[in-house]
Amino acid sequence: MGEIPQVPVTELPDDFTADADRVLLDVREDDEWTAGHVHGAVHIPLGDVPGRLDEIDPDADLYVICHSSGRSMRVLQYLERVGYEGTCVQGGMLAWVQNGKPVQTSGPTGAGPA
């Protein structure tokens, strides 16, 4: 396994909704997601990732975000072992918010009001 690449939040779009070539995977728990997430992100909590791999497009550029990067790195190590490539969002949602990037709040499924 090689070193997992990282990207600063400043190099990412504020919204992943209309970007079919890129997937932002949020691996935080439901309560964290509800409190605020990136618009257009895909929410699969860390423990659910192995059972929900079919929801992750293997051909898209994959970015993984969590609270501060720890869980993202663990998920990316696992995904690398099963044939996926991805990039860790450096600093996670902490860095996202600290850089003034917008967040959306909604229910656990992500299907709530913006």
N, C-alpha and C positions, 0 to 999 in steps of 0.2 A: 504494500500500500504506500502510495506517495503522500506528500504533504497536501493537506486540504487547502484549496485557495480561499481567500477571503476578499470581500469587497466592502468598501466603506458605504454607508447609507447615502452619502452625497452623490454617489455614482449611479443610483437607482432611481427609477421613476416614482412619482408619488402615488401612482395608481397602476395596478397590473390588469385591470379589467379588459382593456382592449388589446392586450399584448399576447397574442396566441403563441408567440415564439418563446416567451419567458414565463416561468411559473415561480411564484413566491410561496413557499411552503412554510406555514406557521405551525410549529410543533408544540406550542404552549397548551396548557390545560384550558378547559372551557371557561372558567372564571376569568382567566387572563385575557382570552380572546374577546369575551364580552366587554371587558373594561376598555379595550381599544386595540384595533388591528389595522393593518394596511389595507386600503380598499383594493379588492380584486385578489387578495391572498387566498390560498387554499388552506383550510384548517384541518389538520390531522394531528391530534395529540401524539406525543412521543411514543407512548405505549401501543398506539393503534397502527403505527406506520407499517409494521410487517404484514398485517392482515389487510391493509388497504393500498398496497403497491399499485394495483390496477388503476387507481385514481391519479397516479403521477405519470405524466406523459414522458416516456423515456427519450423522446426526440427534442423536447423543449430544453432551453437553458434553465437549469434548476438553481434557485436560490433558497436557502433555508434560514429561517429566522426564529428566534426564541426570545427570552427576556434579555440575556446578556451574552450569549454565544455558546455556553456550555452544552446545552441540549442539542443545539444545531450541529456542533462538532460530532457528538455521539451519533446522531442520526446520519450524518454524512459518512462517517466511518462504516456504519452498517450498510448504507446504500451502495457505497463503493464495493463492499464485499459481494453484493448481489447484482452488480453490473451497472449501476447508475453513476453518473458523474454529477457533481454539484459544487456550489460555492456557498460558503458561510457568510451571512450578513454580519459584518464586524460590529460588535457591540450590541447587537440585537435591537429590541424595541427601546431599550434605554437610550441608545445612540440615536435611534429614529426620532424619538421625542425631543431629545436634547438638541437636535439639529433643526427643530421646528417643522418637521415634516408632518403632514396631516394624518390623523387617525380616524377610523370609523368605529362606532360602537353599535353593537347588535346582540342578538341572542346567540346561543351556542352554535347554531347552524350557519351563522353568518348571513341569514336571510332577514335582516331587520332594517329599520330605517337608518339612513346615513347620518 
